[in-house]
Amino acid sequence: MKCFWLHAGEKGIERLTGLLTFPNGSKLPADAEADVVIRYGRLAPEPASPVLLGRLAPILRILRGKGQGDLLRECGLKPAFFFGTRRSQADSSVLPPSVVWEYRIPVFQQEALTVYGRKAGAAGEAMLVKQGDQRFRELPDEERQHRARRAMKDAVRAVYALGLDYALVTVLSTAESETWIAEVDAMPDWRGEWTIRFAEAFNRFAAEEWPEKPSLLLGADPEFLLVSESGKVVPASRYLDRQGKVGCDAVILSGHRVILPLAELRPAPSLDVAGLVRSLRRTMRAAAQRIPSAELAWLAGGMPVKGLPLGGHIHFSGVPLTSPLLRALDNYGALPLLLLEGEGSRGRRPRYGRLGDSRRKSHGGFEYRPLPSWLASPELAAGVLALARTIVLHWRELRQDPLLHPGLRRRFYRGDADALRETAARLWAELEPLAAYREQAKELAWLKRQLFAEPAGRGLIDSGGDIRAAWGIGAADYTLPESLAAPLRGPLLKDAALHPLIPELV
């Protein structure tokens, strides 16, 4: 991959550029093409590069102090206040009480590079001194307890939420273990010790090899709920272990209490959508043998039972995890699919289903997490997976980013499908000429009809019915000999008063 660092000769920039192992300068060489340009600040030009990191518009928005707090709040973060900017009325947040730790965290794309920390003043107030203050120290791994790890996670979320690709984030942690975003600095001072960490990350990124035709491996782990005829949730942990091709998954309540009500399918990955859908059906048949009660309804969607959100996570291997790739999945995937959501899916956000939510996986790939469970039918599953595969194979060719605009993003988080329909149609039109789209024309034509035909398939994802009929899971799939059936583990919890949103579990 050919990478170029573009700047405008800002004061102190030479400290960073002296550490870079790839070309840099204040002007792109006329005789060389760059696959990726990383630009800095507000003065450098914005070239028409296939992949651009450090876009100008989000940087200017931060420098002007417009709407930052709203953007963070929409994705579930708590903004404290922003200094060094002209704060708008919308960002008039206050400093949280009882601050016990203050962190500075350099972030590049989806990675917190390290964490610098110090304890707050004796009065529990953050000191928030200027960059370069040496009272911060880099915390080694063994000192990164819950507070620091959560601060690092929220710093990554804040950088993505503001449309940035890298920044230095100041995070406050309170006595109640809440994290507040105090500042997101899109133009870090390269005199600080974090410069070395940024340079190391930029160099690692520039050294990556991106194949022209990646061998993409596709996987998934969609979730569903078990509900009795009386409408009560039956915990999946009665029948399933945490591990395995069919397992149970957790919901974390207030006070860090964990319950295991969700069932999760973990099919074998595949190189194509048809193979993954077949693997999903096999895994559902295995689930039927582990869950021997044909009377329990299997419900999918975003939140078929209030208080229990479900995810339709999709896994990718063979492609790099980059901020532009995530933005492509958000714009060309999550935004159009909002047209098929019902009230259940809208109720997940912002804690679940937030834009850009992703996790690196031990197999070397990553998991894309914003989508609700799309198990309502095999046709829907095939359409969603084909859409995701098309985007990931062609992300460098996709240019639109309507979710960069705060007003449109606000409509997304509110679930305002009518206001997003025209935007979704423009995004879809850009996908149709692509090679991967043509390869999966049958699956995507079906999905397009549901999205845009009249009447549209509004609420299709949250249709609310038992998914087994659509997948052909019938009585024959429950015929496992009793001697081989998994033992019933009994109720997970006897206390029905788990949480005000969560119904009684039997």
N, C-alpha and C positions, 0 to 999 in steps of 0.2 A: 504494500500500500504506500502511495506517495502522499506525504503529509507536509503541510506548510503552516508555520506559525506567523500570523500577520499582525503587525502592530503599527503604531504611528510615532515611534521614537519617544514614548512617554518617559518621564523622569524615573530612573531606577530600573527600566526594563532590561538593561544590559545584564543585571544580576541573574535574571531568569534565562535570557537567551544564551548566556554563557554556559548554562547547564544543559541546554537542549542538544540532542544528538541528531536532529533532522533540520532541514533548511528553515530559515526564518528571515524576516526583513519587513520593511515598511512598504514594499511593493512586490506583487507577484511577478516572478520571472516570465518574460514574454515567450521564452523558448521552452518552457516546461509546464506540463499539466499536473495539477494536484488532484488526487482523489478526494482528499479531505483538507479543508482549511479551518484552522482554529484561529479566530480573531480575538483581539483584546480591545476593550475600551470603546469610547464613543467617537473617536476620530478616524480610525482605520476604515477604509472602504469595505463594502459588503459585496464580495465577488459572487459570480454565478457558478459556484462550485457544486459538483454533484452532492457533496456532503459538507455542510457548513455548521461548525460549532461556534458559539459566541455570537448569536444573532443580535443585531443592533436594537431592534424594537423593544425586547424585554429589558435590555440594559437602560435604555432611555426612560422607560416607564419607572424603573427603580430610582434613577437619578432625579426624576421629577416628583417622586413621592406620591404617585397616583395609584390608588386601589390595591396596594400591596397587601394590606391587612385583609381585605375582602377575599382576595385570591387564596390566601392561606386558610382563612376560616372555612371557605367552601370545601376544602379537602380535609377538614377536621383538625387543623392545627390552630394553636393559640398564639397570635401575635402580641408581643409585649409593647414595643414601640420601635420606631426606626429613627436613628440619629444620623446626622450628616446629610439629611435630605430635607426638602420642603414638604412636610407632612400635610396631607389633605385632611379634610374633616372626617372622611370615611375611615382614616387610619388613626383616629385619636384614641388608641388603646392605652391602658395604664400599665405601669410596672407592677408585676404580681407581688403579693406579699410573701414574706418568709422564704426568700431566695437563699439557698444553702450552697449551691455550686454554680459556677459560671464556666462555660466551655466555649472554645473556638475550634471550629471543625472545618478543615478544607475538604471540599467535595468536588469530584470530577465525575460527571455523568451519574451513574448509579452506585457510586462507591464513596464512602467516607474514608479519606486517606489516612487519617489519624485523628487524635483528639488531644487538645491542650486544655488544661483545666486549672482552676484554683477555687478555693473556698471563698464564699462571700464574706462581707464585713460582719463584724460582731452584731450589728443591729439587724442582720438578715437582709441587707440590701445589696444588690449587685453594684459593683464598682464601675464596670463598663468604661474602662479607660481606653485610650487610643491604641491602635494597632502598634505592635512592636514592644509593648510593655512586657518586660521579662519576668513579671511575677506569675505569668502563666508558665506551666511546664508540660511537656509531652507526657501523657500517661502511658506506661507500658501495659501490655495486655492483661497482666495479673491485677492491675488496679482499675480496670474498666468494669466496674460493677454495673448493676442494673441502671442506675442514673445515667452513666456515661454511654452505655449501649443504646439506651432509648434516645438520648440526645443525638447520637450519631444517625440513628434511623430517621428521626424527625428532620435532621439537617438535610439529608438526601431528599426527603419528601418536599421540603421547602424550596430547594433549588429547582426541582422539576416543576413544582406548582407555579413558580414565577416565570417559567419559560426559559430558564438558563441551562447552560451545560456545565458550568463550573462557577464556584463562588466560595467565599470564606463566610461561614455562618456562625453567629454568636447565639448560643442557646443558654437559657436559664433553667435551673432545676430547683423546685421548691421543696419545702419540708414534707409536703404531701406527695412527693415524687411526680409532680406534674412538670411538663416541659413547655417552655414558652420561647418562641422565636423572637429574639431581640433585634437582630440585624442580619440581612443577607447582602453581603458586599460583593457586587458583580465586578468590581475593579480592585482586586486585592493589592495591597502595598507589597511590592516584591522585596522590600527590605526585611520582612519578617522571616522567621525560621521556617514557616510553612512553605516558603518558595521551593525548598529542596523537595518536599513531598509532592508539590504540584509538578515540578520538572520530572520527577521519577514517573509519575502517572502519565504525563504527556508522552514521554519517551517509550513507555511500554505500549501505549496505544499506537504510536506511529510505527512500532515494529511489528504490529499484527499483520497477518496475511489474510486477505479477504478473497476467497475464490470467486471467479466470475460466475460459475454455476455451482452454488453450494449443494451438497448432498444433505438436504433437509430431512431430519427425522422428526416426526410429529407424534406427540403424546397428549394425554389429558388425565384429569382426575375430577370429573364432575360429581356433585353431591346430590343426595335426595333424602327425604324424610319418610319415616314409617308412622302412619297415623291409623288408629283403630276406628271401628265403625262408630264409636261414640264421639269421635273427633279429638281424642287424646293422643299426644305424641308418645310413641313407644321408643325408648332409647335404642339406638342401633347397637350399643354396647351389650345389650342382652344377647345378641346373636353373633357379633363380630369382634375380632381382635383389632388392636390398633394397626398391626402390620398385615401385609398380604395383598393379593389382587383385589379383594373386597375387604374393606375395613371400616372402622368407625373413626370419626373425626370430632374435634373438640370445639366447644364454644366457651370463651372466657367471660365470666361475669365480673361485676364489680367486686373489689376485694381480692382479685386474682383467683377466684374460684373457677374450677374447670369442670364442665360436664361434657358428656360424650353422646349427644343425641343424633349426630349426623352419620349417614351411611355414605361411603365414598367408593366409587369405581376406579380401579387403577389398571386399565387395559394395557396390553403389550403395545409399545409404540410401533409406528408404521411409516413407510416412506410415502404413502399416499393416503388420501381421505377414505377411500373405499375400504382399505385394509384396517384402518383405525375404527371405522364404524362396525365392521365385522367383529373386531376384537372387543368393542364395547358390548355388542350383543352377547358374545360368549361370556363376558364377565358378568352381565346381568343374569344369565342363566346360572352361573356359579353362585351369585348372590341369592337366587331363589332357593337353592339347595341349602344355603346356610340360614336362611330366614324361612322356616317351614310353614309359616302361617299365610295361607292364601287370602285371608280376610283383611290383612293389613294393607292399606293403600300406600303406594309409593308415589310421593309428590315431589316434583321438581319446581323450577322457576327461581325467582329471586328471593322471595320470603313467603312461601306458601302458608306458613304459620307465623303470626306476628311475633317478633323477637328472635326468630331463628333464621338468619340469612344463609343462603346457599350460594356457592360459587361454581362456575364452569371454567375452571382453570385449564389453560392450554399450554403444553410444553413444547419447546423448540430446541433442537440440537443441530449444530452445523452452521449457525449464523452468529455474528457478534451481537452482544447486548449493548446497544447504544441509545442515547437519548433520541436521536432522529428516528430510529426504528420504533421506539415506544410511542413517539408522537404519531407515527404513521398508523400504528395499531389503534391508537385512541381515535384518530380522526376518521380513518377509513373502515374501522371495525366497530368500536364501541359506539360511536355516534350514530351510524345508520341502524344498528341493532336496537337502539333505544326506541325506534318506531314500533318494535314488536313487544315492548315491555308493557306490563300492566302495573297496577298499584304495588304489588309485592316487590318487584324489582326496584321501583323508585324508593321504596322504604328502606333499602339497604344503605343508601348513601347519606352522609359522606364517610361514615366509618368503614363501610365495605363498598366495593365497586368504584373506588376513586380512580381517577385517570392516572395512568403511568404505573400503577401498582404492579410490581414484579419482584421475583426472587431468583437469585442464582441457585442452580441445583448442583448436587454432587456429581452428576453425570457430565458436567461441563456446559450444559445448556442453561436455559432459563425458563421461568414460568410466568405467563401473562395472566393476571388475576382479576381485572375489573369486571369480567362478564358474569352474569347470573348463570345458574345451571340451565343448560339448553337441551335437557333430556326429554322434552315433551314428545318428540317423535324422532325416528331415525332420519327423516327428511330434514328436519330442523338441524339436527346434529351435523349432518353432512354439509348443509349449506353454511353453517357457522364455521366449521373446520376448513372448508374450501376457501371461504373468504379470508380467514386468518393465514392460510398457506399462501394465497395469492399476494397478500400484503407483504409477508415476510420475504418472499422470493423477489419482490420488486420494490422494496422500500426506498432504494436509492433513486428510483425514477419518479417517485410520488412527491409532488411539490406543494400541495395545498395544506394549510394549517389553520382552518377556521377557529379551532379551539384556542388559538393564541389570543383571540379577542375576548375580553372579560365578559361582555354582555352575552355572547353566545355560549361561553362556558357556564355562565350562571343558569342559562336555560337548560343546559344538559343536566346539571346537578338537580335542578327542579323537576326534571322529567317532562319538559314541555315539548312533546313530540311534534305537535303541529307547527311550532316555530322553527323546528329543525328539518322539516321534511324537504324543503327546497335545497338546503345546504347538502343534505344527504344525497339528493339526486345528482348534484354537481360532482360530488366525490365519487359516486358510483360510475358516472360517465367516464371518469379518468381511468377506472379499473378495466373497463370492458375491452379495450384494445390489447391488453397485456397477454403474453403467451400463457401464463399460468391460468388466467381466466378462461381462455379458450379451451385449455386442457380439461377444465372442470365445468364446462358450459352447462351440463345438465343440472348439477347441484346448485350452481349460482343462478341459473334462470329460474329455478323453483324459488330460491330465496328472494330474488328480485321481485317476483310476482307477489310474494307475501309483504314485501316492504312497500311497494309503490302502486300495486293494482288497487282498483276500487271494487269492493271495500278492502282496505288494507288489513293485514293480519294483526291488528292491534291486540295486544294481550296474549299473543300466541305463546310467548315464552312462559307466561304465567297462567296458562289455561286452567290449571287447578285440578285436572283429572288425574286418575291413576295412569302412570306412564307405561305400565306393563302391556296393556292391550296394543298400543301403538308399536311396541317392540316385539310383539309376538311371544310374550312370556305367559304361558298358560299352565294348566293343571299338570301337564306332562313334565314340566320343569321342577315339580315339587316331589318327585318320586324317588328321591335318594333313600336307600334303606335306612331304617331307624338306627341301626347299629353304627352307621357312618355319620349320622347327623351331628352337628355341633350341639353341645349341651346348652340348655337355657341358663343364663347366668343370673336371672332374677333382676328386680328393678335396680336401676343405677342409684336413684335417690328416692327416699320416702317423703321428703319434704317437698310439698307442691309449691310452696311460696319461694321459688327460686329467684325471681326477678319480676318486677311489675309487668314486663312485656312478654314473659315466657309462660305459656300455659302449663297446666298440671301435666306431669308425666306419670304414666301408669307403671 
